[in-house]
Amino acid sequence: MKRARFAVLVMLGFTASLAAAEPTVVKLWPGKAPGETKDFGPEKFLEAKGKQVQVKRLTDVSEPTITVYAPPKDKANGTAVVVAPGGGYSILAIEHEGTQTCHWLNDLGVTAVLLKYRVPRRPGQKPENLAALQDAQRAISLVRSRAAEWGIDPNRIGMLGFSAGGNLTACATLFDKRSYDPIDDADKASHTPSFAALIYPAYLSENGALKPEYTPTKETAPVFMAGSSDDKVCNEGMPVLYLALKKANVPTEMHLFATGGHGYGMNKNIPSNARTWPDRCADWLETQGLLKTAK
């Protein structure tokens, strides 16, 4: 009986050792974030109004962070993805486009890094999303600088974003210049993701044409995109970006579902094949060799 109990305890301990560790929260900036002049007060969650879907809406973020979700050790493959929730650069849909996405990535063996970037937009900045872009670039550099500590391949650090977060991911992928002056050794690491996934990305086009600032080059990292044709918020940006990426010979895959609307995130209950985008994204990650254990 004692041996049996001992065996059970050993097995429980072994199982616990394979389980994912508690998430690690890291401040992006050693002091105040660059360009911060206004006090937005403490961050808070907004209540849904009218016909808004009941989702967690975080706003008034002045202290940006990354939260590192490590996969179970027996699944970890060395790939990492920085996750940028959407919210029109006003709020962060922090759960169904954030933490739930991180748990899905962990299931794939990927280290997920939830980016809590500054919202709402700071007035008078150019570009309008400058604060968020600084946070995204800093997050990529910071994760890459700590790759060895977190068991990550520095050449396999990507970014995935939804809606405005998809726009932010496009900016981080396509903009070569760092949007702030380097402040420490972490900024010696590259601020550009190794690959990108844009899920119903916003603000990429104007009057049916790709905005010039999003023009890719042959050096642009591989891109995955998914969205819906009936998305009234941003249904033109993906196709025109896809054509531009194809013209630049950038490895690209796009899934444009007939229905689904906008903002579904990880919601599996929508009556549309758009709910399968995580499966298509996982397939793409696998074909890119990103789900194999890094050597």
C-alpha positions as CSV (number, residue, x, y, z in Angstrom):
1,M,0.0,0.0,0.0
2,K,2.8,2.4,0.9
3,R,4.6,1.6,-2.4
4,A,1.3,2.3,-4.3
5,R,0.9,5.7,-2.5
6,F,4.5,6.5,-3.3
7,A,4.1,5.7,-6.9
8,V,1.0,7.9,-7.1
9,L,2.9,10.8,-5.5
10,V,5.8,10.4,-7.9
11,M,3.4,10.4,-10.8
12,L,1.6,13.5,-9.6
13,G,4.9,15.2,-9.1
14,F,6.0,14.2,-12.6
15,T,2.7,15.5,-14.0
16,A,3.0,18.8,-12.2
17,S,6.6,19.2,-13.5
18,L,5.3,19.0,-17.0
19,A,2.4,21.4,-16.5
20,A,2.7,25.0,-17.6
21,A,4.2,27.4,-15.1
22,E,2.4,30.4,-13.8
23,P,2.4,33.3,-16.2
24,T,5.3,35.8,-15.8
25,V,4.4,39.5,-15.9
26,V,7.1,41.9,-17.1
27,K,7.0,45.7,-17.4
28,L,7.9,46.8,-20.9
29,W,9.8,49.9,-19.8
30,P,12.2,50.4,-16.9
31,G,10.6,53.8,-16.1
32,K,7.7,55.7,-17.7
33,A,6.9,54.7,-21.2
34,P,8.2,57.1,-23.9
35,G,6.1,60.2,-24.7
36,E,3.8,59.8,-21.7
37,T,2.5,63.2,-20.6
38,K,-1.1,62.6,-19.5
39,D,-2.4,60.8,-16.5
40,F,-5.2,58.5,-17.6
41,G,-5.8,57.2,-14.1
42,P,-5.9,53.5,-13.2
43,E,-6.7,51.1,-15.9
44,K,-10.2,49.7,-15.8
45,F,-12.7,47.3,-17.5
46,L,-15.7,48.9,-19.3
47,E,-19.2,47.5,-19.2
48,A,-20.8,46.5,-22.4
49,K,-23.3,49.1,-23.8
50,G,-26.4,48.5,-25.9
51,K,-25.9,45.6,-28.3
52,Q,-22.3,45.2,-27.5
53,V,-21.1,41.6,-26.9
54,Q,-20.3,40.9,-23.3
55,V,-16.5,40.8,-23.5
56,K,-13.7,42.1,-21.3
57,R,-12.8,45.6,-22.5
58,L,-9.7,47.0,-20.7
59,T,-8.8,50.6,-21.2
60,D,-6.7,53.5,-19.8
61,V,-3.6,51.4,-20.0
62,S,-0.5,53.6,-19.1
63,E,1.8,50.9,-17.8
64,P,2.3,48.4,-20.6
65,T,3.4,44.9,-19.9
66,I,4.0,41.5,-21.4
67,T,2.7,38.4,-19.7
68,V,4.6,35.2,-20.7
69,Y,2.6,32.0,-20.8
70,A,5.0,29.1,-21.0
71,P,3.7,25.8,-22.5
72,P,4.1,22.5,-20.6
73,K,7.8,21.5,-20.8
74,D,7.0,18.3,-22.7
75,K,5.3,20.3,-25.4
76,A,7.5,23.3,-25.7
77,N,9.0,23.7,-29.2
78,G,11.0,26.9,-28.9
79,T,8.6,29.1,-30.9
80,A,7.1,32.2,-29.3
81,V,4.2,34.5,-30.4
82,V,3.4,38.0,-29.1
83,V,-0.4,38.4,-29.0
84,A,-1.9,41.8,-29.6
85,P,-5.7,42.0,-28.7
86,G,-7.9,44.3,-30.8
87,G,-10.1,47.1,-29.7
88,G,-9.8,50.1,-32.1
89,Y,-6.8,51.4,-30.2
90,S,-9.3,52.5,-27.5
91,I,-9.7,49.3,-25.5
92,L,-8.1,45.9,-25.4
93,A,-10.3,42.8,-25.9
94,I,-8.0,41.2,-23.4
95,E,-9.8,37.8,-23.0
96,H,-11.2,36.3,-26.3
97,E,-8.5,38.0,-28.3
98,G,-5.8,37.7,-25.6
99,T,-5.6,35.2,-22.8
100,Q,-7.7,32.6,-24.6
101,T,-5.4,32.9,-27.6
102,C,-2.4,32.4,-25.4
103,H,-3.9,29.1,-24.0
104,W,-4.5,27.9,-27.6
105,L,-0.8,28.7,-28.5
106,N,0.4,26.8,-25.4
107,D,-1.6,23.8,-26.6
108,L,0.6,23.9,-29.7
109,G,3.8,24.0,-27.7
110,V,4.3,27.7,-28.4
111,T,5.3,30.2,-25.7
112,A,2.6,32.9,-25.8
113,V,3.3,36.5,-24.8
114,L,0.3,38.7,-24.1
115,L,1.0,42.3,-25.0
116,K,-0.9,44.8,-22.9
117,Y,-0.2,47.9,-25.0
118,R,-1.2,51.5,-24.2
119,V,-4.7,52.5,-25.0
120,P,-6.5,54.7,-25.8
121,R,-4.5,56.5,-28.6
122,R,-2.4,59.4,-27.3
123,P,-3.6,62.7,-28.8
124,G,-1.3,64.5,-31.2
125,Q,1.0,61.6,-31.9
126,K,2.2,60.6,-35.4
127,P,1.5,58.0,-36.4
128,E,-1.7,57.9,-34.4
129,N,-0.8,54.5,-32.9
130,L,2.8,55.6,-32.0
131,A,2.4,54.6,-28.3
132,A,1.1,51.1,-29.2
133,L,3.8,50.7,-31.9
134,Q,6.5,51.6,-29.4
135,D,5.1,49.0,-27.0
136,A,5.0,46.3,-29.7
137,Q,8.5,46.9,-30.9
138,R,9.8,46.9,-27.4
139,A,8.0,43.7,-26.6
140,I,9.6,41.9,-29.6
141,S,13.1,43.2,-28.6
142,L,12.5,42.3,-24.9
143,V,11.3,38.7,-25.7
144,R,14.2,38.2,-28.1
145,S,16.7,39.5,-25.5
146,R,15.4,37.0,-23.0
147,A,15.0,34.1,-25.4
148,A,17.6,31.9,-23.7
149,E,16.0,32.5,-20.2
150,W,12.6,31.5,-21.5
151,G,13.6,28.6,-23.7
152,I,12.8,30.4,-27.0
153,D,14.6,30.3,-30.3
154,P,15.4,34.0,-31.1
155,N,14.8,33.4,-34.8
156,R,11.2,32.0,-34.1
157,I,9.5,34.9,-32.4
158,G,6.4,36.0,-34.2
159,M,3.4,38.2,-33.6
160,L,-0.4,37.6,-33.9
161,G,-3.0,40.4,-33.6
162,F,-6.7,41.0,-34.0
163,S,-8.4,44.0,-35.7
164,A,-6.4,47.0,-34.4
165,G,-4.0,44.5,-32.9
166,G,-3.7,43.0,-36.4
167,N,-2.9,46.5,-37.7
168,L,-0.3,46.8,-34.9
169,T,1.1,43.5,-36.0
170,A,1.3,44.7,-39.6
171,C,3.1,47.8,-38.4
172,A,5.6,45.9,-36.4
173,T,6.2,43.5,-39.3
174,L,6.4,46.1,-42.1
175,F,8.0,49.2,-40.4
176,D,11.8,48.8,-40.4
177,K,12.7,51.8,-38.2
178,R,12.5,51.6,-34.4
179,S,9.9,54.2,-33.2
180,Y,11.8,55.1,-30.1
181,D,15.4,55.7,-29.0
182,P,17.0,52.5,-27.6
183,I,17.1,52.6,-23.8
184,D,19.0,49.5,-22.7
185,D,20.6,46.2,-23.8
186,A,17.2,44.7,-24.6
187,D,17.0,47.1,-27.5
188,K,20.1,45.7,-29.0
189,A,17.9,42.8,-30.2
190,S,15.8,43.1,-33.3
191,H,12.3,44.6,-32.9
192,T,10.9,42.9,-36.0
193,P,8.9,39.6,-35.7
194,S,10.1,36.5,-37.5
195,F,6.6,35.8,-38.8
196,A,3.1,37.4,-38.4
197,A,-0.5,36.4,-38.2
198,L,-3.1,39.1,-39.0
199,I,-6.7,38.2,-37.9
200,Y,-9.3,40.5,-39.5
201,P,-6.6,43.3,-39.5
202,A,-7.9,46.9,-39.5
203,Y,-6.9,50.3,-41.1
204,L,-4.7,48.8,-43.9
205,S,-6.5,50.3,-46.9
206,E,-8.2,53.5,-48.0
207,N,-10.7,53.6,-50.9
208,G,-9.9,50.0,-51.8
209,A,-6.1,50.6,-52.1
210,L,-3.3,49.6,-49.7
211,K,-2.0,52.6,-47.7
212,P,1.5,53.2,-48.9
213,E,3.1,52.9,-45.4
214,Y,2.1,49.2,-45.5
215,T,4.0,48.4,-48.7
216,P,6.0,45.1,-48.1
217,T,9.5,44.3,-49.4
218,K,11.2,41.1,-50.3
219,E,12.6,41.2,-46.7
220,T,9.2,41.1,-45.1
221,A,8.6,38.2,-42.8
222,P,6.1,35.4,-43.8
223,V,2.5,36.4,-43.1
224,F,-0.7,34.5,-42.4
225,M,-4.1,36.2,-42.6
226,A,-7.7,35.3,-41.8
227,G,-10.9,37.2,-41.9
228,S,-14.5,37.3,-43.3
229,S,-16.0,38.7,-46.5
230,D,-18.9,40.2,-44.6
231,D,-16.7,42.0,-42.1
232,K,-18.0,45.6,-42.3
233,V,-15.1,46.9,-40.3
234,C,-12.1,45.8,-42.4
235,N,-12.9,43.5,-45.3
236,E,-10.7,45.3,-47.9
237,G,-7.3,45.5,-46.2
238,M,-6.5,41.8,-46.3
239,P,-6.9,41.2,-50.1
240,V,-4.9,44.3,-51.1
241,L,-2.1,43.5,-48.6
242,Y,-2.1,39.9,-49.9
243,L,-1.6,41.0,-53.4
244,A,1.2,43.3,-52.4
245,L,2.9,40.6,-50.4
246,K,2.6,38.2,-53.3
247,K,4.1,40.8,-55.6
248,A,7.1,41.2,-53.2
249,N,7.5,37.4,-53.2
250,V,6.7,37.2,-49.4
251,P,5.5,33.7,-48.3
252,T,1.8,34.4,-47.6
253,E,-1.4,32.5,-46.9
254,M,-4.8,34.1,-46.6
255,H,-8.2,32.6,-45.6
256,L,-11.2,34.8,-46.4
257,F,-14.4,33.1,-45.1
258,A,-17.8,33.9,-46.6
259,T,-19.3,34.9,-43.3
260,G,-18.2,35.6,-39.7
261,G,-18.4,39.3,-39.3
262,H,-15.8,41.0,-37.1
263,G,-14.4,40.5,-33.6
264,Y,-15.0,36.8,-33.0
265,G,-11.5,36.0,-31.7
266,M,-11.4,32.5,-30.2
267,N,-15.2,32.2,-30.1
268,K,-16.1,28.7,-31.4
269,N,-19.8,29.3,-31.2
270,I,-20.2,31.6,-34.3
271,P,-22.3,30.0,-37.1
272,S,-19.5,30.3,-39.6
273,N,-16.4,28.5,-40.8
274,A,-14.5,31.6,-39.6
275,R,-14.4,29.8,-36.2
276,T,-11.9,27.4,-37.8
277,W,-9.2,30.1,-38.3
278,P,-7.1,28.8,-35.4
279,D,-6.9,25.4,-37.1
280,R,-5.8,27.0,-40.4
281,C,-3.3,29.1,-38.5
282,A,-1.9,26.0,-36.8
283,D,-1.6,24.2,-40.1
284,W,0.3,27.2,-41.5
285,L,2.6,27.3,-38.4
286,E,3.3,23.6,-39.0
287,T,4.1,24.0,-42.7
288,Q,6.5,26.8,-41.7
289,G,8.3,24.4,-39.5
290,L,7.5,26.5,-36.4
291,L,5.8,23.7,-34.4
292,K,8.9,21.4,-34.6
293,T,11.1,21.4,-31.6
294,A,13.9,23.9,-32.1
295,K,17.4,22.4,-32.2
